[in-house]
């Protein structure tokens, strides 16, 4: 028997509201000028989206026969699984033809199996329903099974529309039939089967819903045949075999060709291709409306074959984008894919997308090159994305943790194994440190002293010149390597010099760590890397100082890291700083009568902040919200509070998205960080701000502070005041050095309740000399000296192949300031989800075990809604992957459970994590339940519990 597990994803409305009449919703439309062809003289351009001329009675139900398990189906607050045809069902006279679904553990008669069909139905159309169903379980007689629609309207109670019912006995299969018509279009339409008494299993072999009578004002039903087949291309006329039907220009003209450029450009496949020409804006291109052919919460893959032509442009960015209009007429733009296309060859533009909410309109289009450059499209395919099997854990034989893969690292054999990269000289000298650098020492433990010899590099004429070594044969895939060395520079430098341990992996540069040197001392350099695809050549080299400056390198170590060994230390450290001794002292009854009474203590919530980034569209997905509320207690908005979002055009404000997200958080008792008031990096500043003179810019900055912090006073617990000040200086360059401190001062005056943070990246990994812990400390101290109320340190945490001692070293240095440290945007990335889980565990354990860290925010967790590829914990359609399971396992590990018996003093003692607890006391006559909170503290906590 094959079982496909599923889970309850939404709460059912009360039966008392089932037959409420829904209000009539007036239809409204808004013309978007970008959706019209902007050229009145365009050739062969369709002014509208042309549908099929006849109606195909094809099933609009996805996975109607359960051949794909429970894909697209959801048990409604009960359990569900799929049984293969070969297994049959005990007691049935008729064996099913194929797989069938079993809906079990039903506690209410309305619990059953449901599917969202919003994007595949239209008002005014009539639909026929036919389902093959059965029942199983304790029954006194036949049971009624019903087909029902759940209709959700904005700002109105949920309505339920009866379709049909049939009476079923438990010995065989019956057919349930009915019809339905929608007079208006709800925000959400869910089809479901329900009805047998609680405890009776509902069996479903197949469900067919067809469009039997189309409306006169919608082409949605005309595409029922397309929407029902998850493997079919939802693009109509995808290879232009029917000319330009179903296609239109997006602000430009589109033309059909069999060749161009005197026959030098011909289709890659088929006989013709299309061009978007006479483009005057980068967003001009070729488009197709796909409204009614995409389903929410399903992942789609889009593959286009494209190239560019004309205007003397040989290479340009080409993008596939989705324009979405919501039922309340808001517009969303979803980037699907982008690449550099050329005028020489056809290339494949490939990416994925998912719609969280129910759209009113959806248009896919191809855009991007500069004005005057034609976009050529040979084909476009959009299909339900194929689910890839999970990656297995990597099999690594003899990882040799802690063993240096560098040959002749101690230089006992001169420079054997080394070679000069470029036209420089290598020699061996004495006088370097004999001890391991601290970060390597923390990983390796007791270690033999270094030799004191170093490589001296002279006659350097380029910054990249230095000592090098080939390590191709020593590298193992998916192992995380730590890099460590002592480095020093000679005289002659007139400014700070960067030194970098780099790797050449085939044609790719990989950063192994950097340090900035301003004196003649030896400096530790530390970093890490991992290789996940088999290379043909790997070279390590040390580079960086200016030409003419000598370079000295001692004790270069590259070794695989034993993460589990580090975890043992972190578990002990975690116990010290995140737990507290607790004594429960019972009163209200004679203590002697309580002696030996059984007691059970369970922690219901850890008080440590674990949060994540979210976007406005995410909260339209009830599966996303359910996971978020269950597993996070803090939130940060990805873009919706940033200035370029709230005031993209001067004077036109958009706080609606942030308001709705904040309302969701408040409703679910989720605390929020305000990210961010300003962003110092020039590339993130909107054009109208860049165009302001100094006085007007100062006014705009003041208005931004006043508007944002007055509107949300007391709502956001934190604010990132001026993001990434170690990597940008837009406001400081234009308004003077004092502006940064003044931003903090003004923010504190406007909302004294908010903790104000600095926030930056590459602070914790040794990869960027601009944001070393030392420079971050200097910046914070400088702000404080100017009177800035810096209350917290934000480390973004966008990190690759993390190594615990390197991260811990940065935290130790920053910890001397005595300010709370938060990881504000943590994400890790690996193509292997087990390795991704390892990386995530490293970061979570290091942070949770460090006394200066007071919160951890992930920069997202849901696939297709993260800024980095291969960083998600939950796949696009809601399945938890190994990295997600690792996160939940750690959350579970950091909850305390204890049990035992009350002692002679009427007490029970345990050691537990900070947070909220429930205690159960079981006496001879009753069971008593109480709750209590364990706060932070160095002394034992005594909790008095009155049992009266």
Steps between C-alpha positions, in 0.01 A plus 500: 500500500640838396412796719541865417477701820323833526395735776221737599573845361201712600226525757145436395236766558216422736207306357269780609626719214468242226202630311550875525426679175809673370484869408502605138847636424505760222762431237762763433781532251800726473686547176877471527659699220796264496272216395396674179703511186647846501557517123184579304665388173623166628476202272337168586442604860203351683314767692350244741562150620335254264360184653398171345194510280335192646455365849689185595325293767826412671535454875612810690587297809875454542618144568139384471579126535769528771767361270723769648422416861325787678665767286263803472263348760481591871331308782290751694608458866529124469743248351533381143700250303486321164464124457620323187252317279664166572427525871126547469298561814385236751134405461449653155327293236629713213874552469592859403651561158781724621634672810252648743519740793409406856393785731530381860508622860187706434365663816221700332264414216621802296861379496608364164723561198522833319664674205531869416349559152490881507712560192307242293140619534322813385169667586206428273631160393330174594712210623412132523637289785543123509689317775549129571489458877474242775499474880655268756471463875243455776158565341141408586385552144573701184679833540446824310797650316473861382682711242529863612664827399656729759481860376714770661421867437705796619367646826205258503422171679594180322210363296431136410330381181344153491572308176359153552491193720458123483440220745785249530525160664833364613502208257551685175565815297234753406487797265428847641376752243390863495546839337584852611513855361664805655312828461806704609866416535611441860851565624542124557307193383570165665334174390470228762334171586359444849213339685543160669468485878810557713721192511393384152770512233418675174639328188538684170604330176465794260346845462400664171387862468438624147381828353170406338369849420741795457430857599477771238745734670799289599747286314606320816271205437627481143833395648368228731679241293830680554464557875403145579817343366787578733760377250366700203651825378263776609635733230275511196668488161841464671706463179304752289373226270167686496664830420476758778165383635482529882810726505529878518763768533563657836531864401657409166440315174541125453579344161519142375815383312631191332847659487681828560832665417513366146435147615764499774234472771267202469282324759673259735191279470187516289452724199453850646580728790369831628673831562408783734611804304480881509562481874534837675522375861684211661168351618364481143480145370272214403224376727215255545217509750474173694212591730300190587779264402716531811407372841603656830748317724634295208857546378541559127812487288537740208747426219546744213740477206619855427768718346544871420551698179588851389602841634867391508437311824677164510404396854215607728297389798177324402236428762180300533253682726150437630256788535223423746193705577332410827122505558537839673686630191848511650784419263783258568808427291664161550841440351523149358836483325775712350824443307739667263378430146709571192445577134697189402302202632167393640512451878263342749344733758375283786345564841213423737210689655210444737188704571404525865163667453212487256575737211253700300734509201838343422728592209839348423740706292862514385685832540837645593735619222556871447260695284549443128618141541264231372410198712469181296295212642494154344277333761361528852396211722335538840421175681441382850854466635623145529571396856859397543577213736677611818877489487653218704760580764843517336710188541846615609755227556779570750440874543826534699374781719770738612762372253672775302475442123778753424825332400817613677309751709786528753752563219737232630572414136555854380238611251437150367131465409464876459533713190487875436177622344620754250847645458603524866765329716444254786751429774496362854586708806476465880325706766126433473278400799531147640143480629194422296273795423219513760210400274686193374600415857134505605418248227804273531562505874852413628738511206872483438670840464550654160850494354564876512582498128311706245483559125638837397355629173698775327506677163121509481373709208126417531267475801414135420862382511598273787565140607274232351441127521280254311264310734262340248559143612472584870154658489188299583158620393256630763762517775531837671863615515643754740779728381763638737835678464726769637568781252711813503603766249830676437574869495396736225123498544345847518149386595327201665559180303266204451642149508282218374521121494325415175412188307480465127235232442515451124412853381333610823654707782415376849568710808690317773534796737632857509677731742595866483855587609617845602823419687800263501353239739392146420123473452267203514301430186204265525221383275326197358372349179327197356488358148178325394562422132791295373771738375776420254751728672529661844781738587553684828700822499566798725468846347413857573758762588574772247769435238847547644394408855657177627270231638577247777291185561549254786329179607226488236247239608199368308322220683153340513298606804343250741177680576356238734799529731434874526131435571587311820671811634209721391245279677688546826526874443130522416410326824695765694347812346151401381383297800421568862455288812134497603329392822123456495369557853148371554257640755132493582492143628690310766852443366505155647203394291689605186804286570558270203235668287584466131578824315563568132655824369491591130630817339249638251712784361863609512518874564805545275406695185497282187361689203492525125460737210166511318347687208151637446410233248603226745212576734251417223619140530334336799758218502781754533321686779427177687866395492617848595270539799583154629879524470600867539430766762659798319462639148679745273366634170723436200425819304171645611638745758793621291484854370511393134183298569304744715579804281620382160383831351528820702183565695329173398495284812436127529467386858217260423724197456687561824173572683349168393814307591519671837133420567568133432793503742308677775209261459734204552711653782809525279749776580644701209826664397486816287731454202610755404457877536787587262740300284842655455594312181443728199368226272198455728399867502204596281569745213293789634710509817823498300376802306446719811738778597652500849228707669215305342670170582531604865129586503412168339705311761322682782161434341584132463592473868195690619255325270617145567567515872190702582277264305641189666592635842516213747428239230852391399729380779816565297606724213801460272564872472743529208570167337851391398698809599824299464424446132345829388503873568224660290353719775830569674663616175218746430399612848822472700635265763253614767197374307541142616501587870215746445289225343540297821431801722184599315373141483547465874310823565209392278470148645697454824355149545685359196851358523712651223742275313793522264482225242762363259627191319819288483578595857519142624674304223840662433413559135490880482754743644252788473279341767744333738392489867768757576359748247145436622607572858673820392188617315272430798729678744521798266119520480469476877757776549279723282202428723331231288288264706629177345318229692581185303740342252355334192703230324317410183641149470490435124773241532654213304659186647507638856767389749412534867824644643511771231143606575562480875815711471299784344231470768761510776652818359167676458384379839740734679267791417234355730223549243253228400602324178238370259543295187256701291498336153642150543506268203727220381517337159587156362368294212488206744230550761687288758808722468271803514358359821855460635580863420180618664569293809849651528360853496207433732714317756776762494249781547292326765812406698645852506400723792505821293246372244141584586310409185516321164306602190505284186490684168210285384434128493254433213631409154459764226466770767863531605780717369739203465460177306520170685443666837140401576373277779156441348450411135281723285185294545539457875711187552761519776851410384794372704618851590150578627489180700832594656363839604194343662715237672714772658191690611379178663839435660484844659179421687521345845293208625531349845304270729532341840351516850453776756752470787453522877522879495215520249739597221610384158824623339625495143722701260328643196519741210356848541138521392142397576416172673202284586510279809262212571458365854321167522353426844280209602186701444576740215744641247600865543658707220686828552720722285810698592787689335874450542675834442872561454701503819820377661340387826257209544139591434238406760146476360218480753202298382178507700304175469183623670 
